[in-house]
Amino acid sequence: MFLAVLGQEKVVKVVVEDIDEERRLVTFKAFEGHLIEEYKALKATSRAGFGPGSSSIESGSD
């Protein structure tokens, strides 16, 4: 997965930790890459929707 953090490209390897089909959420857990060097743990949740601008990524670190 490629991410842009403060205008810089970052590479991170992730696994899908959870899929919530009812709420259309996918939770990823990072296990290798630039962000793991900076943070002890990182999870990101992506919400899928319908139409333009209906998807988002919310992230937090454990």
C-alpha positions as CSV (number, residue, x, y, z in Angstrom):
1,M,0.0,0.0,0.0
2,F,1.3,3.4,-0.9
3,L,0.4,6.4,1.3
4,A,1.1,10.1,1.1
5,V,2.0,11.5,4.5
6,L,2.6,15.2,4.7
7,G,3.4,15.2,1.0
8,Q,5.9,12.4,1.1
9,E,5.3,8.9,-0.3
10,K,5.4,6.1,2.2
11,V,5.3,2.4,1.6
12,V,3.7,0.0,4.1
13,K,2.7,-3.6,4.0
14,V,-0.7,-4.4,5.5
15,V,-3.0,-7.3,6.2
16,V,-6.7,-7.2,6.3
17,E,-7.6,-7.6,9.9
18,D,-11.4,-7.3,9.7
19,I,-14.2,-6.8,7.2
20,D,-17.6,-5.5,8.4
21,E,-19.9,-5.9,5.4
22,E,-22.9,-4.4,7.2
23,R,-21.1,-1.1,7.9
24,R,-18.9,-1.4,4.8
25,L,-15.7,-1.1,6.8
26,V,-12.3,-2.7,6.1
27,T,-9.6,-2.6,8.9
28,F,-6.0,-3.0,7.9
29,K,-3.0,-3.6,10.2
30,A,0.4,-2.5,9.1
31,F,3.3,-4.9,9.8
32,E,6.2,-3.6,7.7
33,G,7.4,-0.4,6.0
34,H,8.2,3.3,6.5
35,L,5.4,3.9,9.0
36,I,6.3,0.9,11.2
37,E,9.7,2.5,11.6
38,E,8.1,5.6,12.9
39,Y,5.2,4.1,14.9
40,K,5.0,1.1,17.1
41,A,1.7,-0.1,15.7
42,L,-0.7,1.2,13.1
43,K,-4.2,0.3,12.0
44,A,-6.3,2.0,9.3
45,T,-10.0,1.7,8.6
46,S,-11.5,2.4,5.2
47,R,-15.2,3.0,4.7
48,A,-16.6,2.2,1.3
49,G,-19.7,4.1,0.0
50,F,-21.6,4.9,-3.1
51,G,-21.1,7.9,-5.3
52,P,-18.3,10.5,-5.5
53,G,-16.5,11.4,-2.3
54,S,-18.2,8.6,-0.4
55,S,-15.1,6.7,0.8
56,S,-12.7,7.7,3.5
57,I,-9.8,6.4,5.5
58,E,-9.7,6.8,9.3
59,S,-6.5,5.8,11.0
60,G,-5.2,5.5,14.5
61,S,-2.2,3.9,16.2
62,D,-2.3,1.4,19.1
